[in-house]
Amino acid sequence: MSQVDQGTNKINNFQDLNAWKNGHRLVLEIYRITKKFPREEIFGLTNQLRRAAVSITSNIAEGFSRNYYREKVQFYHQALGSVTEVQNQLIIAKDVKYLPLNEFNEIFELTVCLHKIQNGLIRKSKEIIRETSWFSIHNSLFIIRASYFIIRLFRSHLPANTKNLSATDYLFQVIK
């Protein structure tokens, strides 16, 4: 397992994310409890619970590897949906008496905690999207203003067929 850099708290890979760590713990618990389910559930609830639990950590890992935060958020939302799916299936397992109440309460608490952590990861990723979007817009406006100024300044050096255009019209023609 990877460790977060001690001095910088830098996250180096998906295994450093608290959401993944808690999700992995949940996966191991799901596998442990489903071993006790009736044999006839091997292709039913056992399989569904295991797949949903594995989907949590898989989507967190895949989201982490994406380059753009919008994509990351999409995968983190998928993981959140899988947490909710596991919660639903745990309730069913409890209600059909495959899972004792004390075990249900323990594992369900893990899912509640994971749900909160996952929401925090999504919230932080969306914050980064907002910050970088503002930076991007700000830079784009600066480039447009600078281009406009340069066009006006060097108007006499522009191609003959563009001298009758306003600086704004010329800029939009260049952008096209």
N, C-alpha and C positions, 0 to 999 in steps of 0.2 A: 504494500500500500504506500501511496505517496504521502508525504508530509508537507504541510504548508511551510514556506520559508519562514524561519523563526523571526528574523529581523524585520521582514516587510509584510508579513501576512498575505503574501502573494499566492494566489490560487494557481497552481501549475497544471492541474488536470481535473477531470470530473470527479475523481475520488476525493478531492479536497473539499468539495461542496458538502455542506451540512445536509442539504436535501438528499444528496445521493447516499451519504453515510446512513442517515435515518431510514431511507428507502431500502437500502441493502439489509439493514437489521430487520425491517419488516418482512422482506422476502424470505430471509432465513427462518423467521417465526412462522410464516405461512407454510413453508415446506414442512416444518416440524409438526404443526398441528394437523395438516392435511394427511399426514401419514396415518393418523388415527381414524380418519373418516372411513365409512363402510366401503368395501371393495366395489360395490355397484356404482359408487360416485366417482370412480377413477376418471371417467370420461365426462362427468357432469361437473358438480360443484368443485371438486378437487382440482380439475384441470382449469376451470374458469378462474378460481382464486389464484392459482399459481401463475397463470398467464397474465392476469391483471397486475399482480404484484411485480412480476418481472418487467412488465411494460413501464412501470413507474421509473425504475432505475435506467432502463434502456432509453427512454425519452429524455431523461435528464442528461445522460451521457451524450446522446446524439445532439441535443440542443447545445450543450457546452462546446461541441466541436464546430458549430456553425460560426461563420465569420460575421454575420450581421445580427444585430440584437433583435430585429423583428422576427427573424427565423428562430432565434433562441427562444423568444417568448412563445412562439407557436408550439414548440416542442415541450416547453415547461407547462403550458396549458394542457397539452395531451397527458402529461404525467399527472397533473392535478385531477383530470378526469378519471384517470386510472385509480387514484387514491380513493375517490368517491365510489368507484365501482367496487373496490375491495371492501369498503365500509358496508355497502349494500349486501355483498355476498357474505360477509361476516355475520350480519344480522340474520340472514337466512340460515346460516349454519347453526347459529344459536337457537333460533326458533324451531328448527327441526331436530334439536337436541344432539347435534354432532359436536357441539362445542359447549363445554361447561361455562356457566356464567362468570366465574372468576377468571378463566382464561380469556373469555370474550372481552371482559372489561380491560384486562391488561393490553391485549392486542389492539382493541379499539382505541385505547388511549394513545398508542403509538401512531395510529392513523390520524388522529386529531392533531397531534404534535406535528406530524409530517405535513399535513394540510396547511398548517400555519406557516411552517418553514417554506413550503413551496410557494405560498402566496407572497411571502417576503421576497423570494428570488424573482418572482414575476414582477412585483412592484419595483424592485431595484433595477431590473432590466428595462422596464418601461421608462424609468427616470433617466437612464442613460440614453435611451432613444430620444427623449425630449431634449436633453442637453445637446446631443450631437446634431439633432435636427436644427436647433436654433443656431448652432455654430455653422452648419452647412448653409442655411439661409443667409446668415450674416456675411459669410464669405462670398456667396453668389452675388449679393447686393453690392459688395465692395468691388467685385470684378466687373459688374455691369457699369457701375459709376466710373471706374477707372477707364474702361473701354470707351465710354461716352466722352470722357475728357480727352483721351488720346485722339479719338476721331475728330473732335472739334479742333484740337490743336494742330493736327497734321492734315487738315482738310485739303489743302492745296496739293498734297502728294497722293491723293486717292485716285483711282481709275476714273477716266473721263465720264463714263456712263453712270457714275455714282455721285458726281458733284452736285447735281440738282436735288438729291435726297437730303432730308434733314439728318442730323447725326443719329437720332433715335431710329428712323426708318432704315438707315444704313446698318446700324447695329443689329436690328432684327433680321435684315437680309443676310448678314454674316452668320448669325446664329442658326438660321434655317439650314 
